[in-house]
Amino acid sequence: MKGDDHFRFSDGVLLAPLMAVLSIWAVFWVEVQFGVNFNEFGIYPRRLSGLRGVLFSPFIHGSVEHLYNNTFPLAILTAFLFYFYRESALRILIFGTLMSGLITWLIARPSYHIGASGLIYVLASFIFFKGILAKHFRLVALSLVVVFIYGSMIWYIFPVKENISWEGHLAGFLTGFILALAIRVRLPIEKKYDWEKEDYKEADDPFLRHFDEDGNFIEMEPESEEQINIKYHYKKDSDA
């Protein structure tokens, strides 16, 4: 689908990242302030009670370091999503959270899986693959920016480090790729110059008429203006 008014700033570009960051910090503040632990509300694979983690796990973090590491990527990628894909942004967030959570529930090790990193992988994967598939120069450039900033994340979809839910990362990465294939987004219409159009004819171009076949400039006389005829009407003086 294509449209002519697409990449422009909107309230969601600021509001969505702000709400996402405030929500995960608010949950952690409640845990610290009241001395509670919400880890049991995370995803526990292949257990019915563990399904509630599909909704709750992105808001739960085990430490300040864990929370801090997820804050900036979540804010930046959410801003990218709402700026470049604002009409599909909410669908991507909702479907991304549900799908990545369910895949984690199916494939992960028996343990509580918490944190927004799964959603971060959804966003990074979607933005990268959708830009490549769309082949729009701005979206391709965005894909390269994501690779430049977060390309090292790819290693953490593999079990390279203990106490990290690589299964959640893998689930997010796969979900982002699936959503990039499945969700259609509206793209801006690229402006074409006259010479890029299929029906363009050089002979009809007023600029090219100033050049001969060898490329030499031809000084053309300006078109003569229409002659203006002035007619005078005389009126006889009336007798006194």
C-alpha positions, 0 to 999 in steps of 0.5 A: 500500500502506498501513500503520499504523506507518511514520514512525519512527526506525531505525538506517538513518537514521543508518547509511546517510548515514554509510556514503555519506559515508565511502565517497566520502571514503575513495576520495578519501583513497586517491587523495591518499594514494597519488597515484592518479587514479580518473577513468578509472573514471568513466562514459565514454559509449558505450564498453564500458569506460565502463560500469564507471563506472555502478557506480564513478563515484558514489564518485569526485570530482575535487577537495575542492570537488567532494567537499564540495559533494556531501557534505551533500546526499548525507547529508541526502537519504539520511537523508530517504529512509531515514526516510520510505521505509525499506522501498524505500530500498535499491531506490531507491539501487540502481536509481537508481544503475544507471539514472542511470548508464546514461542518462548513458552513453547521452546524455553528451558524450565525457568521464569523468563522475564524482561522486555528484551524479547520485545526489543528483539521483535522491534529490531528484527521487524524494523530491519527485515521490513526495511529490506523487504520494502526497498524504500531508500529511507527504510533501508537506511533505517535497517542499516542504522539498526544493524549498526547500533544493535547488530551485536544483539544477534549473538544473544539468540544463541546460548552464549551466556548463562542466566540470559533467556536466549530462547526469548531473544530467539522468539523475538527475532523470529517473531519480528521476521514473521511480522515483517513478512505478514504485515503490510505497511503504507509507504510514501510515493516516491516523487518522479521527475519528468524524465523518469516517467515512462511517457517522457519524450525528449522532443517535448521537453522545453529545456532540451529544445535549447540544444542541438543534436551535438549538445550545443546551446541554441539561442532561441528568440522569444515568442512574439507577443500578440500585437495590441491594437488601440482604437480611438473613438472621438465624440463631437462636442454638443452645441452650447 
